[in-house]
Amino acid sequence: MSELHVINHPLIQHKLTLMRQTETGSKDFRQLLDEISLLMGYEVTRDLPLEDINIETPICKMVGKQISGMKLAVVPILRAGLGMMNSLLELVPVAKVGFIGLYRDPVTHEPVEYYCKLPEDVDKRIVILVDPMLATGGSSRDAITMLKDRGCKNIKLMCLVGVPEGVKTVQDAHPDVDIYLAALDEKLNENKYIVPGLGDAGDRIFGTK
């Protein structure tokens, strides 16, 4: 069964509180999301495999550690996931990037696919799928299915805020995918928005309505 990791580091919680506030504008919202994503990235990559490497410091020879095995790919779900991409690339500059385009139908609230562009060797990489909100879980569930259809076997889902309903949707469909959140909120409202949440992440990132 997949694991749910709620990363409750004080810096993350402080910055998330600022993001939630109505008066926080797009500029600050984007910066805070970038900062939180970087901090979360340390935890998401905590279990990357290491191997020994012989090096020489200015003082002597030694055996150091370097990341071994599979390389990384960062895949944001458009459009809000773009706000989490750059910080992960700062953390792992050699990671490749893919994009999955899904939007939520305003009537059915179900995800609709409109774009998918992934690295050719994505099936040989550890994929970090990013999207700020894990609400109904439909978009994340379908994006993971799209990745698996292309041969991906090692996928991690990284979101800012989620609710139990969304977590259950992903875990039921993909019990092999671990989920990383900065906060697990209370519930969804009648319009399928997270409560207390932070509003529409895409609109707040890009200043749209």
Secondary structure, 3 states (H helix, E strand, C coil): CCCEEECCCHHHHHHHHHHHCCCCCHHHHHHHHHHHHHHHHHHHCCCCCEEEEEEECCCCEEEEEEECCCEEEEEEEECHHHHHHHHHHHHCCCCEECEEEEEECCCCCCEEEEEEECCCCHHHEEEEEECCEECCCHHHHHHHHHHHHCCCCCEEEECCEECHHHHHHHHHHCCCCEEEECEECCEECCCCCEECCCCCHHHHHHCCC
